């Protein structure tokens, strides 16, 4: 059985799949590293066959790369408290992105560097 059924990525409605793609970044809380790989796997396996997934995937990748850069810089200059503040922003941005994706809106994370353009 293919991963796409009736143009549904992983047998989910498009909005639900995109929402889960945003939320999958939080899976690293349970299993370290999974929050980095899960959205990439979800995007890579469906980007060509489900319209909208590619745009959300690029938005997420842009934020993840930007977040790593900001995390290193903020930790370097402001220490652990600055990094913890950025982690709070990350959590809030992920939740907002997931809610917007569930509404069918492609919401770009604030401060995200556009490495990949959609």
C-alpha positions as CSV (number, residue, x, y, z in Angstrom):
1,X,0.0,0.0,0.0
2,X,1.4,3.4,-0.9
3,X,1.8,6.3,1.6
4,X,-0.7,8.3,-0.4
5,X,-4.3,7.3,-0.6
6,X,-6.8,9.5,-2.4
7,X,-4.2,12.4,-2.3
8,X,-4.0,12.1,1.5
9,X,-0.5,12.2,2.9
10,X,0.0,9.2,5.3
11,X,-3.8,8.7,5.1
12,X,-4.5,12.0,6.9
13,X,-6.3,15.1,5.7
14,X,-3.8,17.6,4.3
15,X,-4.3,20.2,7.1
16,X,-4.0,17.6,9.8
17,X,-0.8,16.2,8.2
18,X,0.7,19.7,8.0
19,X,-0.3,20.4,11.6
20,X,1.4,17.2,12.7
21,X,4.5,18.1,10.7
22,X,4.8,21.3,12.7
23,X,4.1,19.5,16.0
24,X,6.6,16.7,15.1
25,X,9.4,19.2,16.0
26,X,8.3,18.7,19.6
27,X,9.0,15.0,19.5
28,X,12.6,15.7,20.4
29,X,11.3,16.3,24.0
30,X,10.6,12.6,24.3
31,X,13.4,11.2,22.1
32,X,16.4,13.4,21.5
33,X,17.0,14.1,17.8
34,X,13.6,13.0,16.7
35,X,12.3,16.6,16.6
36,X,15.0,17.3,14.0
37,X,14.4,14.2,11.8
38,X,10.7,13.6,12.0
39,X,9.5,16.8,10.2
40,X,12.2,16.2,7.5
41,X,11.1,12.6,7.0
42,X,7.4,13.7,6.8
43,X,8.2,16.4,4.3
44,X,10.6,14.3,2.2
45,X,8.2,11.4,1.8
46,X,5.2,13.5,0.7
47,X,6.5,16.8,-0.8
48,X,6.0,15.8,-4.4
49,X,2.7,14.1,-4.0
50,X,0.6,16.3,-1.8
51,X,0.1,20.0,-2.6
52,X,0.9,22.3,0.3
53,X,3.2,19.9,2.1
54,X,6.3,21.2,0.3
55,X,5.5,24.8,1.4
56,X,5.0,23.8,5.0
57,X,8.1,21.6,5.0
58,X,10.3,24.5,3.7
59,X,8.8,26.8,6.3
60,X,9.7,24.3,9.0
61,X,13.2,23.6,7.6
62,X,13.9,27.4,7.4
63,X,12.8,27.7,11.1
64,X,14.8,24.7,12.3
65,X,18.0,26.0,10.6
66,X,17.4,29.5,11.8
67,X,16.7,28.2,15.3
68,X,20.0,26.3,15.5
69,X,21.9,29.5,14.4
70,X,20.1,31.7,16.9
71,X,20.5,29.1,19.7
72,X,24.3,29.0,19.2
73,X,24.6,32.8,18.9
74,X,22.3,33.5,21.9
75,X,24.0,30.8,24.1
76,X,27.4,32.3,23.2
77,X,26.4,35.9,24.1
78,X,23.8,35.5,26.7
79,X,24.3,32.0,28.2
80,X,21.8,29.5,29.4
81,X,19.1,32.0,30.3
82,X,19.1,33.5,26.8
83,X,18.9,30.0,25.3
84,X,16.0,29.0,27.6
85,X,14.2,32.2,26.4
86,X,14.7,31.1,22.8
87,X,13.4,27.7,23.6
88,X,10.2,29.3,24.9
89,X,9.8,31.2,21.6
90,X,10.5,28.0,19.7
91,X,7.7,26.2,21.5
92,X,5.2,29.1,21.0
93,X,6.1,29.4,17.3
94,X,5.6,25.7,16.7
95,X,2.2,25.8,18.4
96,X,1.1,28.8,16.3
97,X,2.4,27.2,13.1
98,X,0.5,24.0,13.9
99,X,-2.7,25.8,14.6
100,X,-2.4,27.9,11.4
101,X,-1.6,24.8,9.4
102,X,-4.7,23.1,10.7
103,X,-6.7,26.1,9.4
104,X,-5.0,25.7,6.0
105,X,-2.8,28.7,6.4
106,X,1.0,28.7,5.6
107,X,2.3,30.7,8.5
108,X,6.0,31.7,8.3
109,X,7.8,31.7,11.7
110,X,8.9,35.2,12.7
111,X,12.7,35.7,12.5
112,X,13.0,32.7,10.2
113,X,15.8,33.0,7.6
114,X,14.6,32.0,4.1
115,X,17.1,29.4,3.2
116,X,14.5,27.5,1.1
117,X,11.9,29.5,-0.9
118,X,8.5,28.1,-1.6
